[in-house]
Amino acid sequence: MTSTGAEPLDPLGEGWAKLRPAVFGAAYRILGSVADAEDVTQDVWIRAAAADLAEIDNLRAWLVTVAARRSYDILRSARVRRESYVGPWLPEPLMTGPDASEQVLVDETVTMAMLLVMEELTPPERVAFVLHDVFDIEFSRIAGTLDVSAASARQHASRARRRLAQARQREPQITREERTRILAAFRAAYEAGDLVALVAMLHPDAAYVTDGGRDVAAARVPIIGGRRVAEVMVRVGRRWKPERIDVVEVGGELALRFVRDGRVFSVDIVRIVDGLIVGYQRVLNPDKLRRA
């Protein structure tokens, strides 16, 4: 990553606007929550406004590490909260692309697939990886953020890198054109309630995961099997018929957004391998859809 160096920062002016995407992006990658990342970004803004920035040699690195330290504290407490979460937990969808309300540096680490793998990392591994591999922060700074030695920080990042590399090998690349085609065909079959067409598009071992939190009726365990998933989708589609289904960009990848009664009902992320849908992740929790 290219550093902005000791560029002056006015938290109310253009300097902050330029650096804010990196601050927000670091927090989101560590936490998997847009709401928490916005809170962290605000905390960093307040601290920057009160700091003597003339004493800081690398402003971008300082801001990102401040965000990471605050995110690290939140992440450790969030692990406890997620143990009592009702049903499966999915990262909050980050809307990207030209219509996104939050501008963020987009790469594979903000995709749903990678965020779910990162969720399996320890908090120090996640922070060390994001700071070093995404934002090019040196290990001496990361060590201070984690209260460990530079050698330990390096080891945390290395372990995370290996886990993510293994996940990448299991996640075949798909072109945007192919994803567009498959999502269009799926949307047409879903809107028509065409069970045969849906089954044909789903892998026999496809998994359907829904995150509804406490307030929305959703499957509390993953549903496995292409035909079973298709039957559930047809049943849900008939009961909660959307007024429209939009193709949107989430974490740099195309996804589906379901709108009903004038509000976003769900954001659905689809995993595709060899032309078939192998994973379907549906975020229904209204707290995670306020920015969708």
C-alpha positions in Angstrom: 0.0 0.0 0.0 1.2 3.5 -0.7 1.5 5.7 2.4 0.3 9.3 2.5 3.2 10.1 4.8 2.9 13.0 7.3 0.1 14.8 5.3 -1.8 17.3 7.4 -5.1 16.1 8.7 -8.1 18.2 9.4 -10.8 15.9 10.8 -13.4 18.2 9.4 -11.8 18.7 6.0 -10.4 17.1 2.9 -7.5 15.3 4.7 -9.9 13.2 6.8 -12.1 12.5 3.8 -9.1 11.1 1.9 -8.0 8.8 4.8 -11.3 7.8 6.2 -11.8 4.8 3.8 -8.7 3.2 5.2 -9.8 3.7 8.8 -13.3 2.3 8.1 -11.9 -0.5 6.0 -9.5 -1.7 8.7 -12.3 -1.7 11.3 -14.7 -3.5 9.0 -12.2 -6.3 8.1 -11.5 -6.9 11.7 -15.0 -6.8 13.0 -17.2 -7.9 10.1 -19.8 -5.2 11.1 -20.5 -2.0 9.3 -22.2 -0.5 12.4 -19.2 -1.3 14.7 -16.8 -0.1 12.0 -18.7 3.3 11.8 -18.4 3.6 15.6 -14.7 2.9 15.5 -14.2 5.4 12.7 -16.0 8.0 14.7 -13.8 7.2 17.7 -10.7 7.6 15.6 -11.9 11.0 14.3 -12.4 12.2 17.9 -8.9 11.1 18.9 -7.4 12.6 15.8 -9.1 15.9 16.4 -7.6 16.0 19.9 -4.1 14.8 19.0 -1.0 16.8 18.1 -0.7 15.4 14.5 2.5 17.3 13.8 4.3 14.8 16.0 3.1 11.8 13.9 5.5 10.7 11.2 3.1 8.4 9.2 -0.4 9.7 9.6 -2.2 6.9 7.6 -0.4 4.2 9.6 -1.2 5.9 12.8 -4.9 6.3 12.0 -5.2 2.7 10.9 -3.5 1.3 13.9 -5.7 3.4 16.2 -8.7 1.9 14.5 -7.2 -1.6 14.8 -6.6 -1.2 18.5 -10.1 -0.1 19.2 -11.5 -2.9 16.9 -9.3 -5.4 18.7 -10.9 -4.5 22.0 -14.4 -4.8 20.5 -13.6 -8.0 18.7 -12.6 -9.8 22.0 -15.9 -8.8 23.6 -17.9 -9.5 20.5 -16.7 -13.2 20.6 -18.6 -13.5 23.9 -21.7 -11.9 22.5 -21.7 -14.1 19.4 -21.7 -17.3 21.5 -25.2 -16.3 22.6 -26.3 -15.2 19.1 -29.5 -16.8 18.0 -28.9 -19.0 14.9 -26.0 -18.7 12.5 -24.0 -15.4 12.5 -23.0 -13.9 9.2 -20.9 -10.7 8.6 -22.9 -7.5 8.0 -23.1 -6.9 4.2 -20.9 -4.1 3.0 -22.4 -2.4 0.0 -19.7 -1.5 -2.4 -19.6 -0.1 -6.0 -20.7 3.3 -7.2 -23.9 3.5 -5.0 -22.2 2.6 -1.7 -22.7 5.0 1.2 -19.3 4.0 2.6 -16.3 4.3 0.4 -13.8 1.5 1.3 -10.7 0.0 -0.2 -12.1 -3.1 -1.8 -10.2 -6.4 -2.2 -10.9 -10.1 -1.6 -10.7 -9.6 2.2 -14.1 -7.9 2.2 -15.9 -10.7 0.4 -18.3 -12.8 2.5 -16.3 -15.9 2.0 -13.0 -14.4 3.3 -14.7 -12.7 6.2 -16.2 -16.0 7.3 -12.7 -17.6 7.2 -11.3 -14.6 9.1 -14.0 -15.1 11.7 -12.3 -18.4 12.5 -9.0 -16.7 13.3 -8.0 -15.6 16.7 -8.4 -11.8 17.4 -4.6 -11.3 17.3 -4.3 -13.2 14.0 -7.0 -11.2 12.4 -5.6 -7.9 13.5 -2.0 -8.8 12.5 -3.1 -10.0 9.1 -5.3 -7.0 8.3 -2.7 -4.5 9.4 0.3 -6.1 7.7 -1.1 -7.8 4.6 -3.9 -5.3 3.7 -2.5 -2.0 5.0 1.3 -2.7 4.9 1.8 -1.7 8.5 5.2 -2.8 9.9 5.3 -5.4 12.6 6.8 -3.0 15.1 3.6 -1.0 15.0 1.4 -4.1 15.1 3.3 -5.4 18.1 2.3 -2.2 20.0 -1.3 -2.6 19.0 -1.4 -6.2 20.2 0.9 -5.7 23.2 3.2 -8.5 22.0 6.7 -8.7 20.5 7.3 -8.0 16.9 8.2 -11.7 16.4 4.9 -12.7 17.9 3.0 -10.3 15.7 4.8 -11.8 12.7 3.8 -15.3 13.7 0.1 -14.2 14.1 0.1 -12.8 10.6 1.8 -15.9 9.2 -0.7 -18.3 10.7 -3.6 -16.2 9.4 -2.1 -16.0 6.0 -1.8 -19.8 5.8 -5.5 -20.3 6.8 -6.6 -17.7 4.2 -4.4 -19.2 1.5 -6.0 -22.6 2.1 -9.5 -21.0 1.8 -8.5 -19.3 -1.5 -7.6 -22.7 -2.9 -11.0 -24.0 -2.1 -12.7 -20.9 -3.7 -12.5 -21.1 -7.5 -12.4 -17.8 -9.3 -15.5 -16.9 -11.3 -15.9 -14.1 -13.7 -18.2 -11.2 -13.2 -20.0 -12.1 -16.4 -20.6 -15.7 -15.3 -21.9 -14.5 -11.9 -24.2 -12.0 -13.6 -25.6 -14.8 -15.8 -26.2 -17.2 -12.9 -27.8 -14.6 -10.7 -30.1 -13.5 -13.5 -31.2 -17.1 -14.1 -31.6 -17.7 -10.4 -33.7 -14.6 -9.9 -36.0 -15.5 -12.8 -36.5 -19.1 -11.3 -37.1 -17.7 -7.8 -39.6 -15.1 -9.0 -41.4 -17.8 -11.0 -41.3 -20.3 -8.1 -39.8 -22.8 -10.6 -38.7 -25.7 -8.4 -37.2 -27.7 -11.3 -35.1 -24.8 -12.5 -33.8 -24.0 -8.9 -32.8 -27.6 -8.3 -30.9 -27.6 -11.6 -28.9 -24.6 -10.5 -28.0 -25.9 -7.0 -25.3 -28.3 -6.3 -26.6 -31.6 -4.7 -24.8 -30.7 -1.5 -25.6 -27.0 -1.5 -25.9 -25.3 1.9 -28.4 -22.6 2.8 -27.5 -20.4 5.8 -29.8 -17.7 7.2 -28.9 -15.0 9.7 -32.1 -13.7 11.3 -30.9 -12.8 14.8 -33.5 -12.7 17.5 -36.2 -10.8 15.7 -36.7 -12.6 12.3 -38.0 -16.1 11.7 -35.1 -18.0 10.1 -33.6 -21.5 10.0 -31.5 -21.9 13.1 -29.2 -24.5 11.5 -28.0 -24.7 7.9 -30.2 -26.5 5.4 -28.1 -29.0 3.3 -29.0 -30.5 -0.1 -29.9 -28.9 -3.4 -33.5 -30.1 -3.5 -34.2 -29.3 0.1 -32.8 -25.8 -0.4 -34.8 -25.3 -3.5 -38.0 -26.4 -1.8 -37.4 -24.0 1.1 -36.7 -21.1 -1.3 -40.0 -21.8 -3.2 -41.9 -21.9 0.0 -40.3 -18.7 1.4 -40.8 -17.0 -2.0 -44.5 -17.7 -2.0 -45.0 -16.6 1.6 -42.8 -13.5 1.5 -43.1 -12.5 -2.2 -40.7 -9.6 -2.8 -41.7 -6.5 -4.7 -38.3 -6.6 -6.5 -35.0 -8.3 -6.4 -32.0 -6.2 -7.2 -28.5 -7.2 -8.2 -26.1 -5.3 -6.0 -22.4 -5.3 -5.2 -21.5 -6.6 -1.7 -17.9 -6.8 -0.7 -16.8 -6.4 -4.3 -19.0 -9.2 -5.5 -22.4 -9.3 -7.1 -25.2 -10.4 -4.8 -29.0 -10.2 -4.5 -31.1 -7.7 -2.5 -34.7 -8.5 -1.8 -37.1 -5.6 -1.2 -40.6 -6.0 0.3 -43.0 -3.4 1.6 -40.6 -0.7 0.7 -37.7 -2.0 2.7 -34.8 -4.3 2.3 -35.9 -7.8 3.4 -32.7 -9.6 2.8 -29.3 -9.5 1.2 -28.2 -12.8 -0.3 -24.6 -13.9 -1.1 -24.2 -16.8 -3.5 -21.1 -19.1 -3.7 -20.7 -20.6 -7.2 -18.4 -23.5 -8.2 -18.3 -25.0 -11.7 -21.5 -23.2 -12.7 -23.5 -24.5 -9.7 -24.6 -22.7 -6.5 -22.9 -24.5 -3.6 -23.6 -22.0 -0.9 -26.4 -19.5 -0.3 -26.1 -17.1 2.6 -29.1 -14.9 3.4 -28.8 -12.0 5.9 -32.3 -11.3 7.3 -31.3 -9.6 10.6 -32.8 -6.0 10.2 -29.9 -4.6 12.3 -27.5 -5.7 9.6 -29.7 -4.3 6.7 -30.0 -0.7 7.7 -27.3 0.4 5.3 -28.3 -2.0 2.5 
